[in-house]
Amino acid sequence: MALSRIPNSRIKKGIDPKKKKILFVLGLIFIFIVLYGIYSLKRVVPDEKDKKQVKVETGDRPMAKSLSVTINTGGYPLNIRADHDEKSDKVGEIPDKTKVEVKEEIDGWYKITYNGKDGWISKKYTILDSDSIGQKAESGEQAFQGSGYTFKYPSGWNVQNYSGLDGSVWVALSNNQLPSEAPKGSYFIPLELKVYSSDKKPTGGFRTDPSAKKEAVAVGGISGTRYTYTDSETSTEINTVEFERNGTLYDFYDNGGYWEDLKKALDTFTFQ
């Protein structure tokens, strides 16, 4: 039987070579998109192994040398926290006058180990021990020796003792040059220490300013008060730490923008 001839119109044509190339390229693009998406997803949601590899340090600062402090709360035990935050869980207490070694320091908190447990204590209720003050001095700090007291200040700063013959004490500290004689009028001094005898104690000023914020602090093993207020003439925030010992009153001023430097001086302030 003769085969009937099939019309050309019914014969299936092969795919055009140009279309093949286009489909091939589109396929490669699709595969690339899928693979890239999987790779990106792995970076955004790493597994436990990857998490360890991309861990970000939180800023813990181990002490280069061991420092020791003594608890100074005025007779009360100091709370030990699980983290360097006053709202963190309490994990223990440490008695007043206890000497302890500091492991780390972060944002005004010390990490310690007490009774076999690690925790954090607030720096403001501690006194830096004298041997530790010597270690801090090795980092470039300078020492000022007053009558019955000493403290450290940053290397490179200038100090002028403008104390008068009338017994008044006025010590100026600056990261710039200071005049040899006591300045008059408007002259900016970053840090100032003024000492008053029992019969010349000042009153008023920041002590009676209703807008001044008060905070209990410890300096050289004694209790003091930090006053934070705004200067009415310059609109500058000023910090003054006032403390008294044996009838002598001490006022240490940060005249605007130098609180961290004042804190360092107070941390190393010791009586002799």
Secondary structure as GFF3:
##gff-version 3
##sequence-region A 1 272
A	DSSP	three_ten_helix	8	10	.	.	.	ID=ss1
A	DSSP	alpha_helix	17	44	.	.	.	ID=ss2
A	DSSP	alpha_helix	48	53	.	.	.	ID=ss3
A	DSSP	beta_strand	62	71	.	.	.	ID=ss4
A	DSSP	beta_strand	78	81	.	.	.	ID=ss5
A	DSSP	beta_strand	90	94	.	.	.	ID=ss6
A	DSSP	beta_strand	99	106	.	.	.	ID=ss7
A	DSSP	beta_strand	109	114	.	.	.	ID=ss8
A	DSSP	beta_strand	117	122	.	.	.	ID=ss9
A	DSSP	three_ten_helix	123	125	.	.	.	ID=ss10
A	DSSP	beta_strand	126	128	.	.	.	ID=ss11
A	DSSP	alpha_helix	130	137	.	.	.	ID=ss12
A	DSSP	beta_strand	142	145	.	.	.	ID=ss13
A	DSSP	beta_strand	149	153	.	.	.	ID=ss14
A	DSSP	beta_strand	158	161	.	.	.	ID=ss15
A	DSSP	beta_strand	169	174	.	.	.	ID=ss16
A	DSSP	beta_strand	191	196	.	.	.	ID=ss17
A	DSSP	three_ten_helix	198	200	.	.	.	ID=ss18
A	DSSP	three_ten_helix	205	208	.	.	.	ID=ss19
A	DSSP	beta_strand	213	219	.	.	.	ID=ss20
A	DSSP	beta_strand	222	230	.	.	.	ID=ss21
A	DSSP	beta_strand	237	245	.	.	.	ID=ss22
A	DSSP	beta_strand	248	254	.	.	.	ID=ss23
A	DSSP	alpha_helix	259	267	.	.	.	ID=ss24
A	DSSP	beta_strand	270	271	.	.	.	ID=ss25
###
